[in-house]
Structures are given as structure tokens and as C-alpha cells.
Amino acid sequence: MVEENLDYLKVIELARQLRVGVTEEEAKIIAKDLSKVLEYVRRLGELDLEGYEPTYSVTPAKSVLRDDVAEENLPVEEVFVNAVGEKGFIKAPKI
């Protein structure tokens, strides 16, 4: 069961445990906002969802990647046409 209202003292205690500095005024604002969120979550829990399948995405999943199909490699001579290299290796700058 979700608490109806979150006390600002609980927010201060949680902030202390998390080592986050909050003033008393900030804690009151956070407590008020979190209480609204918790109330909304509580109301969602009251919904009758019998017969509904879980939705993991609101848009249809479509892969934008091509199929991974093995193709023939380029000949080594063609790879080195515009590359700087020696002894079968391409020379690249140091990182």
C-alpha cells in the first residue's frame, strides 16, 4: 500500500542517507511532488487490467538494420589502392 502523503521529514532523512543536501523548504516541495506521484501510482494500481496484454512499446518494432549476410571479401590489392600501408597492413595514426 502506498502512503497517501509523504512527510517532508522522511524526504530529509532520505536525502541524508543519500548524502544529498536539501533545505527544509526544498524537502517540503519534494514531499508534495512525490506525494502526487505516489497517489497517481496508487490510482494506477486500482485499474482492472484483466484481459489486457502488457505493452512494451507503443510503436511497432521494426529493425532498421540489414540482415547479416556473409559476402565475398574485397581482394587485398583493391583494399590497398588508396591506403597507406606496408606488408599487408594499413597504417593508421596512433591514438
C-alpha positions in Angstrom: 0.0 0.0 0.0 1.3 3.4 -1.0 1.3 6.1 1.7 -1.2 8.9 0.9 1.2 11.7 1.8 5.0 11.8 2.1 6.2 13.7 5.1 9.0 16.2 4.4 10.9 14.8 7.4 11.1 11.5 5.5 12.5 13.4 2.5 15.1 15.0 4.7 16.1 11.6 6.2 16.3 10.0 2.7 18.4 12.9 1.5 20.7 12.5 4.4 21.1 8.8 3.7 21.8 9.6 0.0 24.2 12.4 1.1 22.2 14.9 -0.9 21.8 18.3 0.6 18.3 19.7 0.8 16.9 22.6 2.8 13.7 22.2 4.8 11.8 24.3 2.1 13.1 22.1 -0.7 12.1 19.0 1.3 8.6 20.3 1.6 8.3 20.9 -2.1 9.8 17.5 -2.9 7.5 15.8 -0.4 4.5 17.5 -2.0 5.5 16.5 -5.6 6.4 12.9 -4.6 3.1 12.5 -2.8 1.3 13.4 -6.0 3.4 10.9 -7.9 2.7 8.2 -5.3 -1.0 9.0 -5.4 -1.0 8.6 -9.2 0.8 5.2 -8.9 -1.7 4.1 -6.3 -4.6 5.0 -8.6 -3.0 3.1 -11.5 -2.8 0.0 -9.2 -6.6 0.2 -8.8 -7.2 -0.3 -12.6 -8.8 -3.5 -13.7 -6.4 -4.8 -16.4 -7.8 -8.3 -16.7 -7.6 -9.4 -20.3 -5.0 -6.8 -21.4 -1.6 -7.9 -22.7 1.4 -5.9 -21.4 2.5 -3.3 -23.8 6.3 -3.0 -24.2 6.2 -0.3 -26.9 3.6 1.9 -28.3 5.1 1.7 -31.8 5.6 -1.5 -33.8 9.1 -2.8 -33.5 10.9 -2.7 -36.8 14.6 -3.4 -37.3 16.4 -0.7 -39.2 19.4 -2.9 -39.6 20.1 -5.0 -42.7 20.3 -8.8 -42.4 23.8 -10.0 -41.5 24.7 -11.9 -44.7 28.2 -13.1 -45.4 29.6 -11.7 -48.6 32.8 -12.2 -50.6 35.7 -10.1 -49.3 37.5 -7.5 -51.4 40.8 -8.6 -52.9 43.7 -7.3 -50.8 45.1 -5.3 -53.8 41.8 -3.4 -54.1 41.8 -2.6 -50.4 45.3 -1.1 -50.6 44.6 1.0 -53.7 44.0 4.2 -51.7 45.6 3.2 -48.4 49.0 3.9 -46.9 50.4 0.6 -45.7 53.1 -1.9 -45.9 53.5 -5.7 -45.7 49.7 -6.3 -45.9 48.7 -3.8 -43.1 47.1 -0.4 -43.3 49.0 2.3 -41.4 46.8 4.4 -39.1 47.7 7.3 -36.7 48.4 6.4 -33.1 45.6 7.0 -30.7 
